[in-house]
Amino acid sequence: MSVSSEWIRCYIGLGSNLENPVTQVATALLELERLPQCRNLEHSSLYRSDPVGPPGQPDYINAVASIETTLEPLALLDALQSIEQEHQRVRIQHWGPRTLDLDLLLYGDQTIECERLTVPHAFLRERNFVLYPLAELSPELSLPDGRSMDALLKACAIDTLERI
Ligand code: ROI
């Protein structure tokens, strides 16, 4: 894995709606804590959220974690994808139910656009199940474009989200 010498704080969105979602998310938090070249994991509460995507799928459990890492963005993405695979990720349908999703939301204050990765995450600003846990964890955070959590929350209704 490629490693730099600087510790960068990153934010990761967790989501699950299959095979005991609370356990899936809780286990994934432990696995994130154990990743190489990562330290100081913090995480939000867990939230129950209505599914975005095809109707008829179970509710989701969502949370946001932050870690400091010396892994480069794509090495971190590889590590997140191997955790997803360990959870025998099921993703049969586009935007359909899944065992575990780990999305790299923010990598320091960097903006990244490449084939495998878009940071800040493309839907970060519009999805309440990402924004509210993120704001709970780091209320003072602002995005690389300078927008504050307060401004983002004002534009995003909490209605389909419940802190558990
Ligand atoms: N809907 C909710 N509520 N939470 C998620 O984590 C989630 N993840 C997804 C899609 C299928 C878009 N819907 C979701 O990937």
Boltz pocket constraint, residues with backbone or C-beta under 6 A from the ligand:
constraints:
  - pocket:
      binder: B
      contacts: [[A, 14], [A, 15], [A, 16], [A, 49], [A, 50], [A, 51], [A, 52], [A, 53], [A, 60], [A, 61], [A, 62], [A, 94], [A, 95], [A, 96], [A, 97], [A, 101], [A, 129]]
      max_distance: 6.0
